[in-house]
Amino acid sequence: LQSFEKPAVRNPDPQLAAAGIDTSFLKTDKNNVGPRLGLAWNPNAKTVVRAGYGLFYGRTPSIMVGTAHSNNGVNVISLRVSGSQAPKYPATLSAPPTGAAGVKPSIFVFDKDYQNPQVHQASAGVEYALGTDVSVGASYLFVAGRNLQRSRDFNVGTPVPVTYSVQGGGNLTVLRFPDMRPFSSFDRIIRFESTAKSSYNGLTLEVKKRFRQTLQASFAYTLGKVTDTKPDATAVVPGNAGDDAKHASNPADFEADRAPGDNDVRHRAVFSGYWDLSYAKGSHGVAKAVLDGWSMSWIAAMQSGQPYSERVTNDLNNDGNRFNDIVPGSRNTHRVPTAYNLDMRVSRRIPLGPKARLELIGEAFNVFNHTNISFQRDTLYNFTGGLLVPQLNLSNPRLNFGADSSTQVNFSDTQRIVQLAAKITF
């Protein structure tokens, strides 16, 4: 149960009250019952079947509560005056000084039907033993996110289709909001809602070899898909700094953003293992001194790239947010290149008498120093003067769109690193 203290003062504006916008409303969700169910069944000595279901709840982030508390549409404006503008004590300003323009306030408010986010998770799998130390398995995981948070600016009018020309040929039709806001005394009126949805479907195939004699290894491949309507609980920054790409591209139609999620990884394969190379345990002399005590472990991973959208500079749809505009129908239709990574560890254990041992360790991360691209240039058009201008790289006759803009490694966020260590156990 997560409860909130409601602010004592609400916005006195009669226009808001008439529209049912209560800036003191913070709902307490009292029905967060999360059942769990799991089972395992052995139909025979070599097979096990597992299944499970759980309902999980998330908390409402404090940044949302704090933003709603502190942004109820009543602005406090600080003015610095000097000379003849400054009133003489004990006089007070009867009106703002000449030239001091008023700022339309923004409001952040919780939706009347707001609920804490919830996730339904269900899984089923089967594992079969091949011999004494090898098993194969297949499992399926389904995750459904419901009542996920999002921020909606509902102080916008009804959008109308507008067609713009593209420099060099062609045109693009977009839904554009009118300049006049329905509540003209305010800028944005952001409502925190729990209306976003997401789903994940994943099939995993796995082969495992338990440690026996000298080797342990496993290989797993996952075919997965994430689909959502662009949920995000952190797009809550007020004022002009509130321009945020995490806002829905069309606050009047969230389904227009239904697409693969930002964290969608369609294919992922992981191969890991441990190999004890101490084949000289029974040897003597030089052979034992050189060859005994060695071991090696590794993790190799490969995954398909995550998606990204085609974006437009400036405020194409005129919703007041210049960072969230994407080319209509293009959300997450492109992907960064496939990424792969190999981390390895080699060590040797050297006895130091009957009660101590020295271990020499060498580790390498991103062994092949492969550049894994995590971001691409996603600006397709520059929107200026009612014209869409393709983003050209003048030093290279091709579009900047899709070019690499980051060389961060998806798995470790580093270039190749080699580290050496020595450890004494006694």
N, C-alpha and C positions, 0 to 999 in steps of 0.2 A: 504494500500500500504506500503510495507516494502522495502526500498532501502538501498543499501550498497555502501560505498566508496571503489573503487577498488584500490588495492596497486599500487604504481607507478613503482615498480621494479618487474620484473618477472625473473624466472630462465633462465639464458642464455644458458643452456645446449642444443646443437643442436639436440641431440637424443630425448629430450623431445619435442622440437619444431617440429621435423619431425613427431612425433606421435600425434601431435595436443594437447599436454598437456600444457595448459596455466595456470600457477600458479597465474596469476593476474585476472583471470575470477571470477566474482561474479555476478550472475544474479539477476535482479530485476523482480519480478513477478507482472505483471500489470493487470491481469484479475481476481482478487479475488472478484467477484460479488457473494454475498451470499443472495439468496432469502429466504423468509419465507412464509409459508402458513398454516393457521389453521382454523378449523371450528368446530362448535358445533350445534347439531340438536336434538330437542325434538319431537320425533314422537308421544308421548303421555305424560300425566302428570307425569308418573312414570319412564320414560326412557329418558336417554340422551346418544347420540352418539358423540364421539369426535375423531378428526383426525388432523394430522399435519405433516408438512415436513419442514426441514430447511437444508441449506447448510452452513457449518461453516468452517473457515480457521484458521490454526494455524500459529504461527510465527516461523521463523528459529532461533534456540537458539544462543545466542551470543557466546557460547563456540565453536560452529562450525565455525563461522566467524573468531573469534580470532585465532583458530587453523590453519585455512587456511592462514591467514595473516602471521603468524609467522613461518610456516613450509613449505617453498617453496623449500627445498632441498639444500639450501646453509647453511652449518653448520659453526658456529664459535666455534673453539676449543681452550680452555684455557690450556696453558702448564706452569708448574712451573719448572724453571731451576735454577741450582746453580753451583758454582765452575767453572770448566773449560768449562761447557756447556753454561754459561751465556756470551753473547756477550758484548764487551766493548763499552761504549758510544763513538760515535753515531752509531756504527755498528748495523745492524739488522740481524735477522735470515734469511739465504738464503734457509734453508730447516728445517723441523722439526728435533729435536734432535734425536739421535740414540735411537731406542726402542720405540719411540712415534708412535703408530699405528694409522692410519687413521680410521675414523668411517664413514661407509656408511650412508648417510643421508636418512631420510624418507620425503615423500611429502604428503601433504593433499591438495586436490583440489576439487572444485565443478564440478559436471557433467554439460555438456553443456545444458542438458534438465531439469535441476533442477527446481522444482516448490515447492511452499509452501504447506504444508500438508493440506488436506481437509477432512471433515467428512460429509457424507450424513446421516441425521437422519429422520426416518419416524415412526409414531406411529398411532395406531388406538385402540379405546376402547369403551366399552359400560357399562353403569351403570344403575342398576334397583333398585328402592326403594321397600323395603318390609315393609310396614307399615309406621309409621311416623318418626322413628329414626334409622332404619336399612337399609343398602343398600348392594348390591352385585355387583361386577364388574369384568370384564375381559379386559385386554389390551395387545397389542402386540407392541414390540419395535424392530426396525431394525436399526442398525448403521453400516455404511460401511466406513471404513477408506481408503482413497486413497492418493497417492503421499506421503506416509509416509517416513520419513528419515531412512536411513541406511548407514553404512560404508562398502565399498567393497575394499579389497586389490586386485587390478588387476595386480600387479607385481608378478604374480605366473604363472607357466607353466600349461600345460594340465595334469590333474591328471590321474594316471593309477591304476587299481585295484591291490592290494597287499594283500596276505593272510598271516596272522600271527597265530601262534599256541597259544592256551590257556593252561596255566599250569594246569595239572590235566585232560586234555582231551578236544577235540574240537578245532575249529579254527574260525577265524573271518576275513572276507574280507572287506577291506576299500579302498577308493580312496585316493591315496597319491600323493602329488605334488613333482616334481623333485627338487633337491637342487638348481639348477641354476635358477636365476631369469631372465626374459626376458630383463629387464633394469638392467644390471649387475652392473652399477655404483651406484645403489640406493638400499636401503633396501625395506621398504614397500612404495607403492604408493597407498594411501587411497583416494578413490573417494567418495565424499558425493553425494548420489543419493536420488531420491524421487520415488523409485520403489517398496517399501514394501506396503502390503495390509493387512487389517484386516476386520473382520466382527463380529457383535454380533447379536444374535437373542434371544429375551427374551419374555416369556409368563408369565404374572402375573395375579393371581386370588386373589381377595381381598374381605373381609367382613368388614364393618365398622358400628359401633354403635355410633351415635352422642351423645354428653352429654345430658342426660335427667334424671332428678331427682338426682341420685347419681352415675351413671356409664357412662364412655366413654371407648370404646375399639376398636381395629382393629387387624385383622389378614391378613397377605399377604404371599403368596407363589409364588416364581419365579423359573421357569425352564428356564435356560439360557445356552448359549454356545458362547464362543469366539474362533475364528479361525484366525490365522495370519501366516505370513512368517517371523517372528522374526524381527519386526522393532525396531530400537533404535537410538535415536539422540545423545546419550551421550557416545558412544564408540569411543571417539576421542582423547584419550591420546596418544601423540607421543612417539617415542623411545621405549626402551625395556620395559618401564612401560606401553606401549600400549597393552600388553597382556590382553585381556578382554574377559570374557565369553559372553558378549553381542554381539560380532561379530558373523556373520553367520558362521556356522560350515563348510560350503563349499562355498567359494566366487564364485565358478564357477557355482553353481546351487542353487539358493535361494529356489526353489520349494521343494527341499529336506527337508527344515525346516518347511514346511506347517504342522501345527498340532494345537491342542488346545493351546491358548495363555497362557502366564505365569500367567495371572490374571483370568483365566477361573474358574468360580464357577458354577457348574452345577445345584445345588439345594440350595435354601436359603428360610428360613421361619422366619418371625418376628411377634411376638405377643406383643402388647403394650396396656397400658390402664391407666386409672385414676379412682379411686374409692373414693368417698366422704363417709367416715364412720360416719358422724355426725348424727347418728340416735337419739340422745338424745336432739335435739334442743327444743323439746316441754316438756322436763322433767324439774324437779326442784331438788334442793338440791344436795345430793351426786351424784346421777346418772348423772346430767348435768355436774357437776364439773369433773367427771372422764371420761365420755364417749363422751362429745361434742367436736367438733373441729378437729377430726382426719381425715386424708386422706392418701391414699397410691397410688403410681404409680410405673410402672415397664416397662422394655423392655427386652424381652427374644428373643434371636436369635440363629438360628442353620444354619450351612451351610456346604456343602460338601467340602472336601479338594481341594486345588489348586494343579496343576500338577508339576512334576519335571522329569528330564531326567536321563539316565544312562551316567555317565561321565568316562573319561579315563585320568589318569595323564599324564603329558608330552605331546609332540606334536605328536599325533598319525598320523594326516594327513599331517604333514610337511609343514603347511602353515605359519610357523613362529610364531604362537600364541599358547602358551601351555595351555591356560585356556579355550578355546572354544570347545575342542574336546569331542564329545559325541559318544556313541556306535551307529553305523549307524542304522537309522530307529527307534531310541528310544526316540526322542524328546518328552517330556511331556507325556510319556506313563504310568507313575506312579503318585499316588496322596497321599498327606499327609492325616492323619485321619480327620474324621469329627470334626468340632469345634462347641461348643455351649457356650452361656454366658447368665447370668441373672444379670441385674442391678435393684435395688429396692430403693425406697425412701418412708419413713414414716415421716409424720409431724403432729404437733398439733398446732392449733392456740388458744391462750389464751388471752382474752380481758384484757387490763390494763386501766380500766376507759373508758370514752366515746370517747377518741381521740387517744388511743395508743393500740398496740397489740404486743404480744410476740409470735414468732413462733419458736418452737423447732423442729429441723430437724435431722433425721438420714438417712444416705445414705450408701449403700453397693454396691460395684462394683465387678463383678465376685463372686456372692453370694456363689456358691458351690465350689469356689477355684479350678475349673476344669483346668487342664493343657491342653491347646490347642497347638498342635504342628504346627509350621509354617514352619519348615525346616526339611528335612531328610538327612541322609548321602547319597550322590548321586554318590560317586566314586565306580564304579563296578570293574574296572581293574587298575592295575599299569602297565604302558607300559615301559619296561626297557630291553635293549639288544635285541630288536626284539621279545620279549615274553610278552604276556599278563598274568599278575599274578592277580588272584582274590584277593580282599582285605579281608583277614581273620582276625578275632578277635581271637587272640591266647588264650585269657582267656575265650572265649566262642565259642564253635564249631559251629558257624554260620557266615554268611556273615555280615560284618559291613553295607553293602548296605541296605538302608531302615530303619536303626536304627535312633532313635531320635537324632537330633543334635541341637535342639533349643526348649525351652519351653516358648517362647514368646506367649502371648495370642493374637490371631488374631484380637479380637475386641477392646481390651483396652491396650494391651502390658503390663499388670500388673498381679500380683497375686491378691488375694482378698484384697480389701481396704475398710475399714469402717471409715466413718468420721461423726462427730457430729457438729452441728452448732446451734446457737441461733441468731435470728434476731428480732430486735425491729422496728416496724413501727409506726411513730407518725406524 
